[in-house]
Amino acid sequence: MSTFETLCYDVTDRVCRITLDRPERGNGLTPQLIRELAEAVERADLDPAVHCILLAGRGKGFCGGYDLVDSAESMGRAAGTDAPPPGAPTDPATVAANHDPDRTWDPMVDYGMMSRNVRAFMTLFHATTPVVCKVHGFCVAGGTDLALCSDLLVIAEDAKIGYPPARVWGSPTTALWAARLGPQRAKRLLFTGDCLSGKEALEWGLAIDAAPAAELDARADALAARIAMMPKNQLQVMKLLVNTQVHAQSLGPTQVLGTLLDGATRHTPEGYAFQSRAAEVGFKQAVLERDGPFGDPGSSTFKG
């Protein structure tokens, strides 16, 4: 069995615990973490001893989104060459996000990269095994793809969850906000980029439980253990039944559009201005300036 470098994998008492393990970077999403997450979910789903998957994150928060600090702070390529400047990111995810507007942008290259990420996130949705996502601290930007692709969300009352990149430089690629909240509440969040507290997430129906921070682990464990008491085939039947209805609501075509629009938002005049500002003053400062007028500066450590 392969060893994961960006997450922890453990199976006990019919529950597989998959824990994001990049706490020093807010569990920021990288190509390796996304790839390993998909592998871990598939392994758990194929294990007859696993009746429930419990997804969580180490450190101060669950997930701060894509780890694109280096990308946002590095504009373009070396002048007059086709080689990236020294120290510039070279993996496809960051290169696509770090497009130089003076060069031709190929939206299908961008889509090819981001759609692979969507397929990895959707392993949580497509797995026949139920997935409970436990959120503490923060779950923002690309981190919400993991939470919304899971079946049930258990969140700390004082945590925050939302998609601040709706303000500039992002569109939800998995496009599950409306499916989870309904059109009106999804628009309320995406028209402002606002976050919900854990308590609000429960009130809005996004979470199934909101616990005091000190009780979060126990409450999530209790739910996972209760689910795991069920026969695995019965769990598979119930998940297939409910997910089929979500699919019938045009989730697939909407995800194609959301993924294409995510690339587009990074190439609007405002998206370019945001990235230019990040290159000038640093990504965190650019986020502070973007979110400050909304009263919630610094909504995300990484792709906020």
C-alpha positions in Angstrom: 0.0 0.0 0.0 1.3 3.4 -0.9 2.3 6.0 1.7 0.6 9.3 1.5 2.7 12.4 2.1 0.0 15.1 2.3 -2.7 13.3 4.3 -3.1 10.7 7.0 -5.1 7.5 6.4 -6.4 5.2 9.2 -9.1 2.6 9.4 -10.6 1.6 12.8 -14.0 0.2 13.7 -15.4 0.4 10.1 -14.5 4.1 9.8 -11.7 5.4 7.5 -10.3 8.6 8.7 -8.7 10.7 6.0 -7.0 13.8 7.4 -5.4 16.6 5.4 -1.9 17.0 6.7 -0.3 20.3 5.6 -1.1 22.3 8.7 1.9 24.7 8.1 0.1 25.8 4.9 -3.5 25.7 6.2 -3.9 22.4 4.4 -3.8 24.4 1.1 -4.6 22.3 -2.0 -1.7 21.3 -4.2 -1.7 18.9 -7.1 -0.1 16.2 -4.9 -2.7 16.6 -2.1 -5.6 16.5 -4.6 -4.2 13.4 -6.3 -3.6 11.7 -3.0 -7.0 12.6 -1.7 -8.6 10.8 -4.7 -6.4 7.8 -4.2 -7.3 7.6 -0.5 -11.0 7.9 -1.2 -10.9 5.1 -3.8 -8.9 2.9 -1.5 -11.4 3.4 1.3 -14.4 2.9 -1.0 -13.0 -0.4 -2.2 -12.3 -1.7 1.3 -15.2 -3.9 2.5 -14.2 -3.1 6.0 -14.9 0.6 5.6 -18.6 1.6 6.1 -18.0 5.4 6.5 -15.3 7.9 5.6 -14.5 10.8 8.0 -12.7 13.6 6.3 -10.9 16.2 8.4 -7.9 18.5 8.5 -5.0 19.0 10.9 -3.9 22.3 12.4 -5.8 25.6 12.8 -8.4 24.9 10.2 -9.8 22.4 7.8 -8.7 23.9 4.4 -7.8 27.4 3.2 -8.3 26.6 -0.5 -5.7 26.3 -3.2 -2.2 27.0 -2.2 -1.5 29.6 -4.8 0.5 32.2 -3.0 3.6 31.7 -5.1 1.5 31.7 -8.3 -0.4 35.0 -7.5 2.9 36.7 -6.5 4.8 35.8 -9.7 3.6 37.5 -12.8 4.3 36.0 -16.2 7.5 34.6 -17.5 11.0 35.9 -18.0 11.0 38.7 -20.4 11.8 37.6 -24.0 12.1 33.9 -23.1 9.8 30.9 -22.9 11.4 29.8 -19.6 9.9 30.7 -16.2 11.9 33.2 -14.1 14.0 31.7 -11.3 11.8 30.4 -8.5 8.6 30.6 -10.5 6.1 27.8 -10.1 6.2 25.1 -12.8 3.3 22.7 -12.0 0.3 22.9 -14.3 -2.1 24.3 -11.6 0.0 27.3 -10.7 1.1 28.0 -14.2 -2.4 28.1 -15.5 -3.5 30.5 -12.7 -0.3 32.6 -13.3 -1.0 33.3 -16.9 0.7 36.3 -18.4 -2.0 38.4 -20.1 0.5 39.5 -22.8 0.5 35.9 -24.0 -2.2 33.8 -25.5 -4.5 32.1 -23.0 -5.8 28.7 -24.0 -9.0 28.2 -22.0 -9.1 24.5 -22.7 -5.6 24.0 -21.2 -7.0 25.7 -18.1 -10.1 23.6 -18.2 -8.2 20.4 -18.7 -6.2 21.2 -15.5 -9.1 22.3 -13.4 -11.5 19.6 -14.6 -9.0 17.0 -13.3 -9.3 18.7 -9.9 -13.0 18.5 -10.1 -13.0 14.8 -10.8 -10.7 14.3 -7.8 -13.0 16.3 -5.5 -16.0 14.5 -6.8 -14.6 11.1 -5.7 -16.1 12.1 -2.4 -19.5 12.4 -4.0 -19.2 9.4 -6.3 -17.8 7.0 -3.7 -20.4 4.5 -2.8 -19.3 4.9 0.9 -20.9 7.7 2.9 -18.5 10.6 3.6 -18.7 12.8 6.7 -16.7 16.0 6.5 -15.6 17.6 9.9 -14.7 21.3 9.7 -13.0 23.4 12.3 -11.4 26.8 12.0 -11.9 27.7 8.4 -13.2 26.1 5.2 -12.9 28.6 2.4 -12.4 28.9 -1.4 -11.3 25.6 -2.9 -11.6 24.0 0.5 -15.4 24.2 0.2 -15.2 21.8 -2.8 -14.2 19.1 -0.3 -16.9 19.9 2.2 -19.7 20.2 -0.4 -18.7 17.1 -2.3 -19.0 15.2 1.0 -22.3 13.7 2.0 -22.7 15.3 5.5 -21.0 18.3 7.1 -20.3 18.5 10.8 -18.9 21.9 11.7 -17.6 23.8 14.7 -20.0 26.6 15.8 -17.1 29.1 15.5 -15.8 27.9 12.2 -16.4 29.8 9.0 -17.2 28.4 5.6 -17.7 30.3 2.3 -16.3 31.3 -1.1 -14.6 34.7 -0.9 -13.1 34.3 -4.4 -16.6 35.0 -5.8 -15.5 38.7 -5.3 -12.6 38.3 -7.7 -10.4 35.6 -9.2 -12.6 32.5 -8.8 -15.8 30.6 -9.6 -16.9 27.4 -7.7 -15.8 24.6 -10.0 -17.8 21.8 -8.4 -20.9 24.1 -8.5 -22.7 22.5 -5.6 -23.8 25.6 -3.7 -27.2 25.7 -5.2 -27.7 21.9 -4.8 -26.8 22.2 -1.1 -28.6 25.4 -0.3 -31.1 26.2 -3.1 -30.8 29.0 -5.6 -31.6 32.0 -3.4 -29.2 31.2 -0.5 -26.5 30.2 -3.0 -26.9 33.6 -4.7 -26.7 35.3 -1.3 -23.3 33.9 -0.7 -21.9 34.1 -4.2 -23.1 37.6 -4.8 -21.1 38.8 -1.8 -18.4 36.3 -1.2 -19.5 36.2 2.5 -18.8 33.3 4.8 -21.2 31.6 7.2 -20.3 30.7 10.8 -20.8 27.1 11.8 -24.0 28.1 13.6 -25.3 29.8 10.4 -24.3 26.8 8.3 -26.5 24.6 10.4 -29.4 27.1 10.3 -29.1 27.4 6.5 -29.1 23.6 6.1 -25.5 23.4 4.8 -24.4 21.4 7.8 -26.1 18.6 9.6 -24.6 19.5 13.0 -22.8 22.5 14.5 -20.9 21.7 17.7 -19.0 23.7 20.2 -15.3 23.5 19.3 -14.5 21.3 22.3 -17.2 18.8 21.3 -16.6 18.7 17.5 -14.4 15.6 17.5 -16.8 13.6 19.7 -19.9 14.6 17.7 -18.3 13.8 14.3 -17.0 10.5 15.6 -20.4 9.6 17.0 -22.1 10.2 13.7 -19.5 8.3 11.8 -19.8 5.4 14.2 -23.6 5.4 13.9 -23.4 5.3 10.1 -20.8 2.6 10.2 -23.3 0.3 12.1 -25.3 0.0 8.9 -24.6 -2.8 6.3 -22.3 -1.4 3.7 -24.6 -2.4 0.8 -27.6 -0.6 2.4 -25.4 2.6 2.8 -24.5 2.3 -0.9 -28.1 1.9 -1.9 -29.2 5.0 0.0 -26.4 7.2 -1.3 -27.0 6.1 -4.9 -30.7 6.9 -4.5 -30.2 10.5 -3.2 -27.2 11.3 -5.5 -29.2 10.2 -8.6 -31.6 13.1 -7.9 -28.7 15.6 -7.6 -27.3 14.4 -10.9 -30.8 14.8 -12.5 -30.6 18.5 -11.6 -27.9 19.0 -14.3 -25.0 18.9 -12.0 -22.6 17.6 -14.7 -23.2 20.4 -17.2 -23.2 23.0 -14.4 -19.7 21.8 -13.3 -18.4 22.1 -16.9 -19.6 25.7 -16.9 -18.3 26.5 -13.4 -14.9 25.1 -14.3 -14.7 27.2 -17.5 -15.9 30.3 -15.7 -13.2 29.8 -13.0 -10.6 30.2 -15.7 -12.4 33.2 -17.1 -12.5 35.0 -13.7 -8.7 34.8 -13.5 -8.5 36.6 -16.9 -10.9 39.5 -16.4 -9.5 43.0 -16.0 -10.3 42.7 -12.3 -8.7 39.3 -12.0 -5.6 40.6 -13.7 -5.5 43.7 -11.4 -5.8 41.4 -8.4 -2.9 39.2 -9.5 -0.8 42.3 -10.4 -1.5 43.7 -6.9 -0.5 40.4 -5.4 2.8 40.5 -7.3 3.4 44.0 -6.0 2.5 43.7 -2.3 2.1 40.0 -1.7 -0.9 37.7 -1.9 -2.1 38.1 1.7 -2.0 41.9 1.4 -4.0 41.8 -1.9 -6.6 39.6 -0.1 -6.8 42.1 2.8 -7.4 44.9 0.3 -10.0 42.9 -1.6 -12.0 41.8 1.4 -11.5 44.8 3.6 -14.5 46.8 2.2 -16.7 43.8 3.1 -15.6 43.9 6.7 -13.9 40.5 6.8 -10.3 41.2 5.7 -8.1 38.1 5.2 -11.0 35.7 4.7 -8.5 33.0 3.4 -4.9 32.3 4.0 -4.3 31.1 0.5 -6.9 31.5 -2.3 -9.2 33.7 -0.2 
